[in-house]
Structure formats: C-alpha cells, structure tokens
Amino acid sequence: MAPNALQGLLKALADPEADPNLRRRALRAYGLFLLGLKGGLLLLLAPFLPPAPYPPLLLLAVLGVAWLYLQARSALEEEAPLGPLVAVGLGAGAFFFLGVLGLLLRPLGLLLLPLGLGAFWGFLRRGEEGLNAGARGP
C-alpha cells in the first residue's frame, strides 16, 4: 500500500464525516496491523515462555477477556469518534492476552489462540458497528 493511500485511510478513520466504506476499510487495516504486531510478539515470546499447566490460568483467561469486552463496550458508548479504534485495540489486546496464556498452558492451552482470534474478530465487528452508528448520527 502506498504511503499516500495509507495516509488517506488514517485521515478517513479520524474524520467522522468521511465515506463509511473507506472508514471501515481503514479500521480493518488498523486492526490487521495490530493483529500482525501482536502475533509477531507472540512468535518471539514462544521459545521463552515455559509451559506452566496451572488450571486457574483458564479462569484468568475468561475473566480477562470478559473485562476487555466490557471495556470495549464502554469505549463504544462513551468515546464517540475514537470508540471503534479503542475497541479494535482492545480486541488485539485480547488476542495477545489469550495467546500468552495459551503459550503458558501448552499444549492444550494453544486452543486459546483461536479463541483470541475470535475475540479480536468480535471486537472488530463491534467497532465497525460503532462506525456505522456514528455515520448515521444520533
């Protein structure tokens, strides 16, 4: 993607009056960038995190993702123009959080990685809905 195109996407994302399709594409590009960054960090951490099969970590994973979900929902309701960005950022954080816990709970804990991707996808969808709601107006 050319620098000018990326710059145009970022400007559209910051402008609530921009074309909704362009804003949605920009939000997806932002989300995929964060997901790639977090995934790369997980790949770098994988050799250094020892397996720690401690079952209460599963409870921590569920509680952590639930808390992130509540934070994203609150951001979409309260932070009008930037709420979708915050929600997508929290989705990438949920992916990273579940990925780290999955690496700790290896080998069965690696099933948390697809759950983290699902959480990211859900947060991205909620962010897109927030963009659409902002485009329609109150």
N, C-alpha and C positions, 0 to 999 in steps of 0.2 A: 504494500500500500504506500503510495507516495506521501511525503510529508504534508503536502497541501491538503490531500484528502483526509489524512488523519487530523489535521488541524481543523478542517471543516466539520468533521464528526464531533470533535470535542466542543467546538463553538455551538453546534446544534444541540448538543446534550445540555449545555449550560443555559440555552435560550428556551424558555417555556413556550414561546410563540413560533418556534421552528416547526418544520414539517414533522408530523408524528412518526412517519415511517423512517425518516432519517434519524430521529432521536432514538427510536427502537434499535436501529442498526448500531448506533453509537453505544447504546447501553450494552448490547450484546458484545461488541468489540471490547469494551471496557471489562466486562465480565470474563471474557475469554482470556484477556491479558492477565487478569488477576488469577484465574484458574491455572494458567500456564506457569505463572510465577510461583504459586503455592505448590503445584505439582513438582516443579523443579526443586524446590526446597525439600519436599518430601523425599525425592530421589537422593538428594545429597545427605539427608539425615538417616536414611535407611541402614547404611552399614554401621552407623554409630549408636543406634538405639538398640539396647539388648532386649530380647524377649522378656517380658515380665507378666506371666499369666496370673494376674491378680484380679479375680472376678468383680470386685467393686468398681473397677475402672469402667465396666459396661454401664453401671448406673451413672457414673460421672459423665459418660458419653451422652446418654439420654438426657440427663438434666442440663448439660451444657448446650446441646442443640435446641432444647426447649427454650432455654434462656435467650439464645441468639434469635430464635424465631420471634419471641416476644419483643426483643429489641428492634428487630426489623419491622414488625407490625407497628410499633410505636413511632419509628422513624418515618414510615409512610404516612402516618396520620398527622404528625406534628411538623416535620420539616418539609414544607411544601415543595420548593423547587429541587432540593437535593435529596429528598427522601428515597427515590429509586436508586440513586448511587450508593447511599448508605446501605440499603437493603441488599444490593448485589455484593457490596464489600463484606457484609456480614455473612452472606452465602459462601463466599470464598473462604472466609474465616471458619465457617462450619466445616467445609471440606478439609481444611488444613487440620483443624482440631480433631476431627474423626480420623483423619489419616495418621496423625501422630499416635492417637490411642490405638488404632489398628496395628501400627508397627510395634507398639509395646505389647499388644496381646497376640502377637504372631503365634501360630499360623492361622488359627481360626479367626482372629481379630481382623485379618485382612478383608473380611466381609464388610467391615465398616467403611472401606473405601467406596464401594458402590453406593452405600447409604449416604456418604458425604457428597458424592456426585448428584444423587437425587435431591439432597437438601439444597445444594447450590442451584440446581435446575428450578426447584420450587421457589427459592428466593428470587431468582432471575424473573420468573413468571410474575411474582407479586410486584417486582419492580416495574415490569412492563405494564402491568395493570395500573400501577401508580402513575406512570407516564401518560397512559390513556385517560385516566381520570383527570389529570392536570390539563390535558389538551381540551377536554370537553368543558372544563370550567366547573364552578361550584353548582 
